[in-house]
């Protein structure tokens, strides 16, 4: 068999090599080969049969035993071509089914080779979200030719091989089905069993649920599995369970492995990832595996061979049990005398990284820079730039921040967020609160540098309220509020009130509100089916609070285009069958957020969970020098050409030579390392695109992950690119697709053990490939995983830069959420924001820029993306755009000005601060000052409806410049502004939607 393996993924290469060496009796075995991308699959599909015509006359007949896994093959078109690629119109099919089919065709080129293409498809839909539609049968044959066909004639063609367009598309061997007769015979021979177990090598992933592979028929039922491992290697293997009746609870147990020399590998080192493990949050994972009659379930197991294991032959047992019946498989493992590096994980094609699914790496809640350890003093908990003061019932009585309005420093002056304590109210039918509570006071259950936890119990005659809460070093609070009825009780309302200081409630974002000025009055109702909304952020630039309302069944929904396929669950408590909602009312002393849940009754013993989370913002001061120093280049290009732009950090997206496959940067890692090494030598850093919202179909572990049911991959309608339909089959959501490299991703289900793999992968990439951080394109994991990722990225002095991009989530398919609100829990660990596609920088008002785009109220700075952004408005917030992206997205001229002026080390004083020394005569034209040693850079930008002229109102004392000697110069900036000189009294013309950068000396 000839195969061009140069551009074939490693696992596919192994599969092809195995075709030649597999020790199955091949008497009637059709040869499966690699087509080496020698035809156009977009016209002909991914599979063909090579037949040799040796007969006479003008009717060729071939019966193909193709053993297809696809359903209803009779509904798919057949295309026949001769060896030159000429389509033969005179064709006819008979008895097309999954096992075989008969094709008649006119052998227009005489004796020789012909090709039968049997799954042609048409890609409909968007280029990045294709919908592969299989072509339907057509009858183009001439009636006269058809009349010559004799159905009972003998075949006059020989099937020489079945080819796939390339090795990655091959069905062989694990998707070549057993026939109905073979399956029936197997069942008859094992009629006393309730299930059969087929041990299988790690290189042959079990792929089919509805069919047995022919390979297992040829091998027969085996009771022994043998393989070889190196010392320190994670040796994966499979146990394929074929259910002869419905199985409810399938488990695997393992004995110790023992050698003839008395050496032992403990059963503790062997596990089955389908049934046991560790969740992404460090808790134990256990799953009940059920298998329906006639279905196949792969159980992926692994032996973690200790490095200290003695070489030798080890024997033990893996016992599969289900519904009281068991089958034992003898394991014979040869441990070689060679020690593997790194647990064997440098060879992922051998499934060694399945061990990562149960990782607890970086799970300890250690403090991450720049945060500081939590300090508890009586009922006060201090953290970086903030303070929490607790009441005896466990709820906050006050929350304070100490950030200055400029957000560049902290002070000793407290900014109170609350105007009164946070409190629950239980309102009776008469509209009164009659419950009299007694509480136990606060009991601290944990006092660690990274986490402080406490509890308090309050009781009344009819209710008990158990509060368990914690705060983490970054300002995240989690409350579990358990309400238990001590007697039957009815309520007109149970509500939760957060009274804000008006000075800390200037802005709002969330609950259907775009980021901006908070409305004076507000009324919102739950609608989880359509809206990804369960909380909001309310605050000012230097003090604020995000809240999120949940119950004990909370599950993170899908995001970015997929929300409607896995939306929020309506909290039983807060939602109360859609009776609940949130109102905001205002008076001179307070802005009251009232989360009501409406009328309800509780029977004695009933329990409700009114859980909620809080995030105290900002998280830290803004790092302006990082903004000026860190200039990003967003493209895989030669490093010397990037260095010439002035960029200092390269963001490597996917679909390129060193990071081809989305969210699976492990296949071309050697090329990636070589590129990063060169960048480091030349003084640049390199970050890579890698997240977990979707996973490439090129992942070596695809079918192992599929064996976990819906844990890793979301349930869905299937479809999408042809490879997914042909090999994954059904029950998935097709995600991003790159046509050039046929990279087809599958949507990740959310919170699962793939996050453990992700953390380990980031650690491996940092330590072995040298990445300097990651570029996140939206986020499908929570803050637990984000903290772990930040820890491994910054370990051993690595910079660990994380920048977060999001397309605007305020639309129907995303559930009308705000990107900044959705991802705020990640902001403590992010270095820069890119918000993003579909953000409107022209219509967006300053309050929208400030809250939803700039990142400043959270201690971050950002950049713009859509259509290159608005560079004049952007500079008011210290933002530029992305290089290179679109024609007008070129920040190099502004970067040059930064360096010429010497913006590094300057003090940024935004228009939002009362301390800003420059204002304009028009309140629609805003000014931000970058002040430095007797000079200043003034950024002004207009939100006026027309061209205007403005005067600068300068507080020269605050600016630190003598007005008698001052000059105001607008330096020439390409595509931004012409060179011009102004005096302090001049009227400065400002074009609609634009502005100036002025240097005052």
Order of alpha helices (4+ residues) and beta strands (2+ residues): alpha-beta-alpha-beta-beta-beta-beta-beta-beta-beta-beta-alpha-beta-alpha-beta-alpha-beta-beta-beta-beta-beta-beta-beta-beta-beta-beta-beta-beta-beta-beta-beta-beta-beta-beta-beta-beta-beta-beta-beta-beta-beta-beta-beta-beta-beta-beta-alpha-beta-beta-beta-beta-beta-alpha-beta-alpha-beta-alpha-beta-beta-alpha-beta-beta-alpha-beta-alpha-beta-alpha-beta-beta-alpha-alpha-beta-beta-beta-beta-beta-beta-alpha-beta-beta-beta-beta
